[in-house]
Amino acid sequence: MALEEIRRQIDSINKTSQITKAMSLVSTTKYNRIVNISSNYEIYATKIRQTVANLMRQVGDISNAGYVTNSDLTSIVDFHDLLINRPVKKSGYLVITSDKGLAGGYNSTILKEFKALLDERNQGAEDIVVMAVGETIMKLCRKENFHVAHELNHLPDFPTFTQVQSLIQKCVELFKNETFDELYLVYNHSINALQNEFRCEQLLPLSDLPTEEKADVDYAIEPDVPDVLDILLSQYAESMIYGTILDAKTAEQASRMQAMTQATDNASDLIKNLQYVYNQQRQKRVTNEIIEITSGANAQN
């Protein structure tokens, strides 16, 4: 390979390395910010869980609740729209991917595991309803002819609840009107900056609701437990969906940060190897020139 060609490759890779390094720094900043947002939101989500747990304790302790009759409490627990277990005719999947690439295996992992999940459950296009977040999952849905009940693309890096509210409410609405009989959240969960894991979690119908054995404080519930629980269960489900979206965004930024850092490191290694080859070729050229000069001088003598 000519020295000029090697030099051109080194310059080109160096420019690419500068871009990936800048993208890595941007992703790091975004990752730190989304982690902070998620941590702050977890305070609210925790309070929702605690309140639901308190109310569920009162539901389970009729004699101490003192607000409603046993039949009233049984009605709200057994027949609330979000708690009903019914025969599964269709399954709903809220699948969260990104719109853009350059995030390592973030999207490919979700698509691979999602398709494997459907195969494992023997479900085809006629058996599922997809709530799609991100252009990546939409490409798969178009290819496989999946029914997409709601599509949300170009989601900001730091989505607010208002920006995803229509999606969240649609998920709850479609379960209530029996468009699907169960809802799963499909996404990548962020363990830390270096680790993500695929998750498929059933959200609806609500099960394994938090409960507490004994409350530290007895709350006066107005107007009564069933009415408050009726509203709170919807908020609980919505908070779980929004928290999952934030978690997925955290995993996306972590994957993007890792991918760009790895790309920068690979570029540096490639530059070092090319520089070594360049120096070898240059030394060889210089040596040949010296030999030619020496040979010419000897011939004249």
N, C-alpha and C positions, 0 to 999 in steps of 0.2 A: 504494500500500500504506500502511495506517495506521501511524502511529508506534508504537502499542502492539503491533501485529503484528510489526513489525521488531524491536522490543526483545525480544519473546518468542523470536523466532528466534535472536537473538544470544545470549540466555541459554541456550537449549537447546543450541546448537552449542558454546558455551563449556564446558558440563558434559560434552558428549561429548569435547571436546578434552582435558579433564582425565583422562578415563578412558583414552583412547588414549595419552596421554603416560605414564601410570602403567604401562600394558601394555607400552609400548616399553622403559621402564626395567627391567621384570621380564624381558622377553625378552633384553635386553642382558646382564643378570646370568646368565641361563640359558645364553646363547651362550658367554660367557666360561668358564663352568664346564664345558660339554660339550667345548669346545676343549681345556681342560686335561686332561679325562678321556681324550680321543682321543689327545692327545700322549703321555700316560703309557702308554696301551695300545700305542701304536706301538713302544715300546721292546721289549715282549714279542713283538709280531708280527715285528719285525725279527730278533730272536733266533731265532724259529722258522724264518724264511726262511734265515738263515745256517746253521742246523743242517741243514736239508733240503739246502741247497747243498753242504755238506760231505759229507753222505752220498751225494748224487748223484755227486759227484766220485769217491768211492770205488767206487760202482757202475760208473762208466765207466773205472776204472783197476783192473782185476782183479788185475794182477800186484802192485800195491802194497797192495791191501786186505788180503789175507792171512787173511781170516776164512772165506770160503765159496768154493764152486766157481763157475765161470762159469755153469753151468746154473742154480744157485740164484739168482744175481743176475739173470739173464735172466728167471727165473720171477717174481720180485717186481716187476720193472719192467714186464714185458709183461702180467702177469695180475692185478695188484692191482685190487681192485674199483673203486677210484676213478680208475684210469688206463685202463680198457678203453673203447675206441672201438667202439661197436656201431651198427648201422643205427638211425636215429632214427624211432621210431614215434610217440612223444609227447615234447613238450618241456615241461620244468618251468620255471616262472617264479616267483622270489621277488620279489614286488612290495611295496615299502615306501612307504606313504603315512602321513598323520597321521589322527587321529580327529577333530580339531577344525579349524575354518576359521580365518579371520582371519590367513592366512599368505600373502596375495598370490596369486601364480600357482603356488605350490608344488605343490599337488595337481593342478590342472588341467593343468599341464605334463606330469606323469607319466602321467595318464590319456590325454591326447592322443597323446603319443609312444608309449605302449604299444599303443594301438589301431592307430596307423600302422605300428608294427613288425609286428603280427600280419597286417595287410593286405599288407605288403611280403613277408612270408614265406608268404603264402597259407594261414594257419592259422586254423581256426575253433575252436569250443568243443570239438569232438571230438578236436582235435589237441593240446590243451594241458592241463596241470595247474598250478593256481595255489597258491602258498603266500602267503597274504594277511596283510600287516601293516597294520593301520589300517582304520577303518570306511569310509574313502573308497573304497578298492579293493574292499571287500566289496559296496558298492552297485553298482559296475560289474559285478562277478561275478554278482550276483543278476539284474541287468538282462539280461546277455548269456548267462546260464545256463552260466557257466564252472564247471568242476569244481574245487572248492576242497578240497585235501587237508589243509590245516592253516590255522587262523585264529588270529590273535593281535591282540586289540584292547586299548585302554587301556594301551598301553605307556608306562611312566614316561618323564619327560623325560631321565632319566639311567639308562638300563637297565644292569643288571649282567649278567654272563654267565649267572648262575643263572636270571635272569628270562626269558632268551630261549633257554636251553639246550634245552628241549623242541622248539622250532622248528628250531634248528640241527641237532639230532640227527635230526629227522624228514626234513629235506632230504637228509641223507647216506643215511639208511635207505631212502628211496623211490628214490634212484638205484641203490643196491645191489640192491634187489629188483626193479628194472626197471619200476617204476611209470611212470617217465619215463627217457629215455635221454640227456638233457642237461639241465643246470640253468643258468639265466641269472639274474643279479642285476639287478633293475630298480629304479632309485632316482635321486634327485637328489644329485649330488656337490657338496660345498662347496669352492669354490675359495678364497674369502675371505669376509669379512663382507658384501660387496656383490655377489658373483657365485656363482651355482650353475649347474650344467649337468646335463642328463639323461644318464644312462649305462645301458647294457645290456651287461653283461659276462658272458661264459661262464665258469663256475667248474668245472663237472663235465661230462665227465671232465677231470681235471686235465691241463693241458698247459702247455708253456713253464715247467716247473718251474725254480726258480733253481738255477744251478750255479756252481761256482767253478773256475778253472783250476788254482789252487794254494792249498793251505791254509796259513795262517800257523802253525797248530798242528795236529799230528796227534793226533786223539782216539782213545783206546781204546774201542771200541764193545762193550758187553756187553748181552745175550749174543752177538749178532752183527748185522751190518748189516741183513739182511732183516727180522728181528724188530723191530728198532728203527724201521726205515723204515716197516714196516707200521702201527705205532701212530702214528708221527709224521705220516704223510700224512693221516690222519683229523683229527689236531689242527690240521694246516696248513689243511685245508679249513674246519674249524670256526672257526679264527681269522680267516680271510678273510671269512666270513659275519658274524661279530660286528663286525669292523672296518667292514664296509659299513653295518651298522645304526647304529653310532656316527656314521659319516660322514653318513648320511641325517638323523639327529637334529640334527647340526650345521647342515646345510643348512636344516632346518625352522625352527630357532630364528633363523637369520640372515634367512630370509624373513619370519618373524613380526616380527622387530625392524624390518626395512625397511618392512613394511606399516603397522605402527603409527606409525612415524616419519613416513611419507608421509601417513597419515591426519591426524596432528596438524598437519603443515604445511598440508595442504589446509583444515583447519578454521580455522587462523589466517588464511589468505588469504580465506576466505569471511567470516569475522568482520570483517576489514578492509573488504571490499567492502560488507557490510551496514551497517557503521558509517558509511561514506561516504554511502550512500543515506539513512541515518537523519539524518545531519547536514544533508544537502541538504533533506530533507523538513521538518526542524525549522526550518531557516533560512527556507524558503519560507513555513512557517506564521507565523513571527515577522514576516516581511516583510509578509504579507497583513494581519496584525493591525495593524501600524503604519500601513499604507495605509488601513485601515478607520477607525482612530482619527483619522488626519490628514484624511481625507475628511469625517468627521463634524464635526470642528472647523471645517473650511473652510465647511461647509454652514451651521453656526450663525452664522458671521461674515457 
